Amino acid sequence: MGLKDLYLVKRPTAFGGYEWSRDKTIFSFVGAPFDSTSTFKPGSRFAPDYLRVYSRSLELFSPRSGVDMEEIGVYDEGDVAVFHGDSLKTIEAIETVVKDLISEGRIPIVVGGEHTVTLGPVRALPRDIGVVVLDAHMDLRDEYMGNKFSHACVSKRIADLLGPGSVLLVGVRAYTKEELRVAAKSGVDYVTSLEFRREGRRAVAGKILRFMDNHKHIYLSIDIDVLDPSFAPGTGTPEPDGIATWDLLDLLYDVVDERVSGFDVVEINPLADPSGVTSMLGAKIVFEVASYIYSKRFRDKKSRR
């Protein structure tokens, strides 16, 4: 029994609809149902359970990676017992859980909850890490409504922790002039959604890969609002002028490789999307990215021998 077990609560429905054998998969699904700093539409705390429900209706063969995730599996560790109203204690609990999982050689998949939860896994990983954040917002405020651990500050906290050149923002289109100044001062590079469309996916993938080449480990944070609201309406802070679902999945397939040590999917708000399409999409992203990691870590290596 590790420290993580003090913070994890099993849920009645497992991600994917049934329990894969833990010793036969390296992937661990961890729910982080925290949304105490949400600034527009709270409700992302319900996302882990909604993704569990909607994941049951998905086919698990990935046409991009050629990996059948039904054969590989994602073990559902349960939800972190978060501290509503206390961001820092929640971040510390998630950090403890993820640190234990990494020590066991597992790849954590953290599902929020709001974007603040990303600080937990980032703090758990080695410091020689680069963080690629796919998000509509820069989240580079030093504080928001008196709180330095708000979802509006998460990229700033990551940059403060890891230093210049450690964070790359992709798909951003909502920010203030002050955040642009902070990005320049903190060494945070970024690609806007406008640049994405004008320069094309392959150019953006090249920029991400060059960023990744400067780091031994990579962590991916996927805020669902990087997508245009027409594709993902179920989010707390929707922002028009985003990217398309297929562009996101194609981009992730282009850049994910064996350096990716974990990832998260955050800011899905099921209460803002009665159709469930955004929760379905979130579950799809989890399976797809896990399949890309598996493909690049294991199958592709074998095929090159």
N, C-alpha and C positions, 0 to 999 in steps of 0.2 A: 504493500500500500504506500503510494507516494503522497507528497503534499497536495497534489492536484485533487486527490480523492476527497479532501476536506472541503473543496469548493464546488464539486460537480454534483449535479442532481440529474438522475436519469429521467427521461421523458417517456410517456406511454407509447408514443409512435417513433420509431427509428427513422432516420433519414434514409430514403430509398424504399421504405416500407417493411424492411426486415433487417435483422442483424447479420452483417457479414462477420466472419470469424476474424477477431482482432489480430491474431497472429499470422493471418494470411494477407493482410493489407497494411501498407505504410501510412495510409491516409486516415486522419482523425477529424471528424466533424465536431465542432464545439460551438454551441449556441451562446451568444452574449446578449441577453435580452435587456438592454439598457438604453433608455432614451430620455434621461432626465434633463438634458440640456437642449433638447429639440426646440427650435425657435419659431417654427411655423405650424406644422401639423405633427403632433406626437403620435406614436403608434408603432414605431419600428421595433419596439420591444416584443411585439407579437410575431415578428418575421421568422425566427428560427422554427417555431412550430408550424407556421404556414408553409415554409419550404419543405418541411418533413412531409406534410400532407400532399402537396402538389408533386413532390418528387416521385410519388408512387405511380404516377400516370405516364412517366417519361420512358421512352426507349433509350437504352444506355450505350448503344454503339455510336461512336463518334466518326462521322464521315471525314473529318479533317485529319485526325490522328490515326484512324484505323484501329483504335483500341476499343474493346468491349468492356465498359466499366462494370457490367454485371459480373464478369469474371474476376475483376480486380477488387472491387468493393471499396466502400468508405465506411469505416467504423464510427458509429455515433457514440461519442463519449458522454453526451448529455449537455446540460446547460450550466454555465458558471452561475453560482449563487451571487448575483450582483447586489450592490448596495445602492438602492434608488435614492437619488438626491446627493450622492457622494461619488463624484467622478473618480477622484484619486484612489479611494479604497477599491472601487470596481476595477480600475486599471491594474492595480496591484494584484487583485485576485486573478484576473486574466493572465497577467504576467507569470504568476506562480504555476498556473495550469499549463500554459504553453511551454514554459521552461522545462517542466517535467516531461512533457511529450517529446520535446526536442532531445532531451537526454536519453530517451528510449529509442531514438533514431526515427521518430515519426514525423510526418509532414502535417502540421496543423492547418485546418481550414476553419477559420473563425467567421461565424455568421452573426452580424449584428441585427438589431441594435443600430444605434447612431455611430457616426464616424469616430467619435472619441475612443471607442473600444480598440481601434487600431494601435493605440499607444501601448497596449498590453503586450501583444506579440512582438512589436518592434523592440521594446525594452528587454524582452526575453532572449532575443537573438544576439549573436556576437556583434561587436561594434564595427567589424569590417563588412558592413552591410550597406547596400543601396536600396532605397525604397522608391518604387514606381507607383505613383498614385494616379488612378484614372478617375477624374472627378470634374463636375461642372464648376466647382468653386475652388479658389486657391486655399482657403482656410488658413491664411497667414496672419490673422489678427493676433496681437499679443494677449488680448483678453476680450471677452465679450460679456457684457452685462455683469462685469466684475469678476468673471470666472476665467482663469487661465486654462482650465481644462474643459473647455466647451468644444462642441463639434466644429465651431467656427475657427478654432485655434489649433486643430490637430496637426496640420502640416508645419506650423511654426514650432510646435513642441518637438516634433520629430527632427526638424532642422537644428534646433537648439541642442538636442541630445546627441546627434550624430555629426554635426559640423557641416561646413560648406561642401557642396558637391555631392551630398548624400541623398538628395530628394529630387525627383523628376516628376513634374505634374503634366498630365496628358488629358486633353479634351476640355481644358478650362475655358470659361466664357463669362464668369461672374466674379468680379473682383473690384476693389477700390484702387484709387491711385496710390494710397498708402501701402496697400498690399503689393503693388508693383515695385515700390521702393524697397519694401522688406525683402522681396524676392531677389532683387539685385544685391542688396546688402548681405543677405544670408547665403548667397550662392545657390539659390534654388532656381533651376532651369525649368522651362515650361513650354508646352505646345498647346496652342489654342485650338478649339474646334474649327475655327475658320482656316487656320494653317493646315489642319488635317485634311480638309476638303480641297484646298488649293494646291497643296504639295503632294497629296496622295498618301495612301496607307504605307506603301513601301518606303517612302522617304521618312515617314514618322517611325516606322520599325527600325530603320537604320540609325536614327537618332537614339532610340531607346537602347539598341544593342551597343552603341558606342558608350553610352552611360553605364550599361551593365559591365562592360569590359574594365571599368575602373574599380570593381568590387568583387570580392570573393563570393559573397552570398547576396541574394536578391529576395526582397519581400514585395509582393504585389498587394495593393489595396484597391479594390474595385467598388467605388461608390456608384450605385445604380443610376444616380442622376447624371453620370457622364453621358448616358443615352438621352436622346431627345424624348420629351414626355409623350410623344405619339407612340413610342415603343415601350416606354416604362412609366406609365402614369402614376404608379403606386409608390410615391416617394414623398418625404416630408417637405422638401424644398425644390420643386420642379423648376427647371430652367430651360426655356426654349433655345433653339439653335444648336442642338446636340448632335451626336453621331448616331449612326444606325446600328442595329443589333449585329448584322452580319459583318460590318466593319470592325466592331469590337472583337468578335470571336476570331475573325481572320487575323487581326493585329496580335491578339494574344497568342495564337498559334505560331505566328512569325517570330515572336520574341521569347516565349517560355522555353527554358532549357534546364539542364541539370543544376544550375546555380540557384534556382528558385527553391527557397527553404520553407515557404509557406505563403498563404494568401488569405485574404478575407473578402467578403461581400457584405456591404453595409448600406444602410439608409433605405432599405425596402420597407414601405409602410403599407401593410395589407389593408388597413382601414381606409386608405385613400384610393383603393382599387378593388371594388366589389367583384369585378370580373375574375380576379385572381391571376391575370396574365403576367403581372410583374413578379409575383411569387413563383410562378411557373418558370419565368425567365431566370430568376435567381438560382433556382435548383438546377436549371440547364447549365448555367455558367459554372456552378460548382463541379458538376460532372465533366464538363468540357475541359476546364483548366486542369483538373486532376488527370484527365486522360492525356493532355499535352505533356504534363510533368512526367507521367509514367513512360510515355513514348520516348521522350528525350533522355530520360535517365537510364532506361533499361532496354527497351526493344531496339531503339536506334543504335545504341552502343553495341548490342549483340550483332546487328546486321552489318556493322562496320568492321567486325573482326575477320 
